[in-house]
Each structure stands twice: as structure tokens, then as C-alpha cells.
Amino acid sequence: MPSAQAELVVIAHFKNSIVGLTAKQVQDLFLGRERTFPNGKFALPIDQSSPLRAEFYEKLTGRPVEQINAYWARIMFTGQASPPQQLPDDKAVLQTVRENEGAIGYIDKTRVDNTVRVLLLLN
């Protein structure tokens, strides 16, 4: 189980031409406000159902995950957008990001390898 002090990184496919994103840009992608990267390419945000999810949203938005869940419940009710697909853990997120050029996800920094591009460090 990840420690409460994990450093999280936002990752994308290694062929993604974006070299970095701001926390605001990542927030817009993960909250469904934006559907494309700054370069115009479609973005596919990948969430986790692991304990890292609460930590990610806390660090990214400053809000508890319960508020994020309530936000998505409202958005889905109005039919405006769907929340990011949830995968079980870092390994699944890494695999999905490696296989999809538009994918963007987050993992524990210690799991980063040269098959993905780091866009943002959250600590």
C-alpha cells in the first residue's frame, strides 16, 4: 500500500509531444472540462480505484475525493461528461498509457520508467 507521502507523477504516452502540463491543465482534463491536450490531440484520462486516487485529487485540487465523487455525480446526472475510466493500480495505468497515445494517468513516482513521459510531479 502506498505511503501517505508518495510522490505522484502524471504520465502520458512517450510519443506525446507535450513536455509538461500545469496542475490546472491536468485538473481540467481529469474533471472533464477539457478533452484535448494543449496540442489539440484527444486526451484519455485514466483514474485509479486504488488509495492513490484520494491522494491524487487532494494534491491536484486541494479537495477530498468525496467532493470529487460528488462533482462527477452531478456532471453525469446532467449528461455533460463521464468520469475517467478507473483502473485498479499503477501497473494497469502504466500498461494502458503505454498502449494508448492519448492516455494520461497518474502513478507513484517510483514506478516511472522510460516507456512513458512525465508531464507533472505532484508532491
N, C-alpha and C positions, 0 to 999 in steps of 0.2 A: 504494500500500500504506500502511495507517495507521501512524503512528509509534508507538513503544512508549509514548509519553507521551499518547496520545489520551485525551480526557475522554469517558467513555461516559455516555449517559443511557438510562434505562429509560422507554419511551414506551407510551402507550395511546391508544385512540380518543378524539378530542376530546369526544365525548359522555359518556365515562366520568365518573361523578360523584365518583370518588376523586381527591382533590387531591394525594396523595402516599402513598408506601409506605416502610416501613423496609427496610433491607438484608435483615433476617431475613424479612420478608414476601415480598420478591422471591425470596429463596433458596428458601423453601418452595414458591412457585409453580413455579420453574424446576427444582426437584428432585422434583416430583410429590407433595410432602407435603400441599399444599393445591390444591384445584381451583377455588376461588372467590375473588373479591376480598372484602375486608372487608365490602362492602355486600351480599354474598350472590350477586352475579352471577357466572356462569360465566367463568372465565379461560382463555384460549387462549395459552399461552406460545409464542413464536416464537424459535427459535435461529438462529444463523448458522453457515455452514460456512466462513466467512472467517477470517482471522487474528484478527479481533476476538473470536472465541469464546473463545480461550485467555485473552485479556486480561480479558474479562468475568467468567469464572469465577474467575480469580485474584483480581481485585478484590472480587468478591462473596463468595467463600467462603474465600479465602486458600489455596486448594488448586490444584495444577496440573491442567490439563484432562485429563491422563491418569487422574487419580484420579476425576474426574467421569465419564469414559467407563467406567471400571471399575465405578463405582457404578451407572450405568444398565444395564450388562451384567448385574449381579446382580438389579436390580429387574425387568428384562424377563424374565430367566430364571424368576423366581418368578411372573410374570404379574400383578404388582401394579399396574403403570403402564407407560406408554410415554413415551419422552423427547420433549421438544418437537420439533415439525417444524423441520427446518433449511432455511433459505433461503440463497441464495448471497451476498447482500451487503446493505448498508444500504438501497439503493434498493428491493429486494424486500421487506424488512421494513417500510419506510415504507408501501409500497403495500398490503401485507396488513393492517397496523394501521389504515390509513385505511378499508379496506373491511369490517372486522370489529369490531363494538362490543366484543366480549370479548377481542380480541387484546391481548397485551402483548409487547413486544420490546425490543431494545436497539440503539442506533446510535451513531455518532460524534456528539458534541455539535454539531459544525459543520454537520451535516445537518438539524438540527431546523428545522421551520417551523411555521406557525400551524395546520396541519391535524392536529396530534397534541398530546397532553397529556404533559408531562414529569412522571413520578412519582418519579424518583430520579436523582441525579447520582452517578456513581462516578468518583473520580479518585485 
